Amino acid sequence: MKKQTKIELKETKKFVDKQELNLWKRGFTPQAEIWNGRMATIGIGIIFIVIFFISKFSSI
C-alpha cells in the first residue's frame, strides 16, 4: 500500500483598515457588505415605522 501524502492548504485573509470600512466600494468587498447591512437595517426600521402609523391611523 502506498502512503498518501498529506496536502496542507493555508488560507490567507486580507484584513481591511478601519478607516477603509466606511468607503463606498462596489463589488464583492467587505465595504459593500457593511453598507448592505446598514441599508437593510434602515429599511427594516422604516417598514416598522410605516406599519406602526398605518395601524394607529387605520382604526379611526
LUMPA-563526 format. One line per field, with one value per residue: residue in one letter; residue number from 1; chain; z, y, x of N, C-alpha, C in turn. Coordinates in Angstrom, 1 decimal. Atoms other than C-alpha are relative to their C-alpha. Layout:
BEGIN
code: [a ...]
pos: [NUM ...]
unit: [A ...]
n_Z: [Z ...]
n_Y: [Y ...]
n_X: [X ...]
ca_Z: [Z ...]
ca_Y: [Y ...]
ca_X: [X ...]
c_Z: [Z ...]
c_Y: [Y ...]
c_X: [X ...]
***
This chain:
BEGIN
code: [m k k q t k i e l k e t k k f v d k q e l n l w k r g f t p q a e i w n g r m a t i g i g i i f i v i f f i s k f s s i]
pos: [1 2 3 4 5 6 7 8 9 10 11 12 13 14 15 16 17 18 19 20 21 22 23 24 25 26 27 28 29 30 31 32 33 34 35 36 37 38 39 40 41 42 43 44 45 46 47 48 49 50 51 52 53 54 55 56 57 58 59 60]
unit: [A A A A A A A A A A A A A A A A A A A A A A A A A A A A A A A A A A A A A A A A A A A A A A A A A A A A A A A A A A A A]
n_Z: [0.0 0.1 -0.9 0.7 -0.6 -0.5 0.6 -0.9 0.6 -0.9 0.4 -0.2 -0.2 0.2 -1.0 0.5 -1.0 -0.6 0.8 1.3 -0.1 0.4 1.4 0.8 1.0 0.6 0.2 -1.1 -0.9 -1.3 -0.1 0.6 -0.9 -1.1 0.5 0.2 -1.3 -0.5 0.8 -0.4 -1.3 0.1 0.7 -0.9 -1.0 0.7 0.1 -1.3 -0.3 0.8 -0.5 -1.2 0.3 0.7 -0.9 -0.9 0.6 0.7 -1.0 -0.3]
n_Y: [-1.2 -1.3 -1.0 -1.2 -1.2 -0.9 -1.3 -1.1 -1.3 -1.2 -1.0 -1.4 -1.0 -1.4 -0.8 -1.3 -1.0 -0.5 -1.2 0.4 0.6 -0.9 -0.4 0.6 0.8 0.9 1.4 0.9 -0.4 -0.1 -1.3 0.2 0.8 -0.9 -1.0 0.7 0.2 -1.3 -0.4 1.0 -0.4 -1.3 0.4 0.7 -1.0 -0.8 0.9 0.1 -1.3 -0.1 0.9 -0.6 -1.1 0.5 0.6 -1.0 -0.8 0.7 0.4 -1.2]
n_X: [0.8 -0.8 0.5 0.5 -0.6 1.0 0.0 0.4 0.4 0.0 1.0 -0.5 1.0 -0.4 0.7 0.3 -0.2 1.3 0.4 0.4 1.3 1.1 0.0 1.0 -0.6 0.9 -0.5 0.0 -1.0 0.5 0.7 1.3 0.8 0.3 1.0 1.2 0.6 0.5 1.2 1.1 0.5 0.8 1.2 0.9 0.6 1.0 1.2 0.7 0.7 1.1 1.0 0.5 0.9 1.2 0.8 0.5 1.0 1.1 1.0 0.9]
ca_Z: [0.0 -0.9 1.7 0.6 1.1 3.2 1.4 3.5 2.4 4.0 4.0 3.6 4.9 3.9 6.7 6.0 7.7 10.0 8.0 4.8 6.1 5.5 1.9 -0.7 -2.8 -5.3 -5.9 -3.6 -1.0 2.8 2.5 0.3 2.8 5.6 3.6 2.6 6.3 7.2 4.4 5.3 8.9 8.0 5.6 8.2 10.7 8.1 7.5 11.2 11.5 8.5 9.9 13.2 11.7 9.4 12.3 14.5 12.0 10.3 13.5 13.5]
ca_Y: [0.0 3.5 6.2 9.2 12.5 15.0 18.2 21.3 24.4 27.7 30.2 33.8 36.5 40.1 42.4 45.8 49.0 50.6 53.9 52.0 50.3 53.3 53.8 53.2 50.4 48.4 44.7 41.8 43.7 43.9 47.6 46.6 44.0 46.6 49.1 46.4 45.6 49.2 49.9 46.7 47.8 51.3 49.7 47.4 50.3 52.3 49.4 49.1 52.8 52.7 49.7 51.5 54.6 52.6 50.6 53.7 55.7 53.0 52.2 55.6]
ca_X: [0.0 1.2 1.1 -0.9 0.8 -1.0 -1.9 -1.9 -3.7 -3.0 -5.8 -4.8 -7.0 -6.8 -7.8 -9.3 -8.2 -10.8 -10.7 -11.3 -14.5 -16.7 -15.7 -18.3 -16.8 -18.8 -18.5 -17.9 -15.9 -16.1 -17.2 -20.1 -21.3 -21.1 -23.2 -25.7 -26.2 -26.6 -29.2 -31.1 -31.3 -32.6 -35.1 -36.5 -36.8 -38.7 -41.0 -41.8 -42.5 -44.8 -46.6 -47.0 -48.5 -50.8 -52.1 -52.5 -54.5 -56.5 -58.5 -60.3]
c_Z: [0.0 1.1 -0.8 0.7 0.5 -0.6 1.0 -0.8 1.0 -0.5 0.3 0.1 -0.1 0.9 -0.6 1.1 0.5 -0.7 -1.3 0.0 -0.4 -1.4 -0.8 -1.2 -0.6 -0.2 1.2 1.0 1.5 0.2 -0.5 0.9 1.2 -0.4 -0.3 1.3 0.6 -0.7 0.4 1.4 0.0 -0.7 0.9 1.1 -0.6 -0.2 1.3 0.3 -0.9 0.5 1.3 -0.3 -0.7 1.0 1.0 -0.6 -0.7 0.9 0.3 -0.5]
c_Y: [1.2 0.9 1.2 1.2 0.9 1.4 1.0 1.3 1.1 1.0 1.4 0.9 1.4 0.9 1.5 1.0 0.6 1.3 -0.4 -0.7 0.8 0.5 -0.7 -0.7 -0.9 -1.3 -0.8 0.4 0.1 1.3 -0.1 -0.8 0.8 0.9 -0.7 -0.3 1.2 0.4 -1.0 0.4 1.3 -0.4 -0.7 0.9 0.8 -0.8 -0.1 1.3 0.2 -0.9 0.6 1.1 -0.5 -0.6 1.0 0.8 -0.7 -0.5 1.1 -0.3]
c_X: [0.9 -0.5 -0.4 0.7 -1.1 0.2 -0.4 -0.3 0.0 -1.0 0.6 -1.2 0.5 -0.9 -0.1 0.2 -1.3 -0.4 -0.6 -1.4 -1.2 0.0 -1.1 0.6 -1.0 0.6 -0.1 1.2 -0.6 -0.8 -1.4 -0.9 -0.4 -1.2 -1.3 -0.7 -0.6 -1.3 -1.1 -0.6 -0.9 -1.3 -1.0 -0.5 -1.1 -1.3 -0.8 -0.7 -1.2 -1.2 -0.7 -1.0 -1.3 -1.0 -0.6 -1.1 -1.1 -1.1 -1.0 -1.4]
***
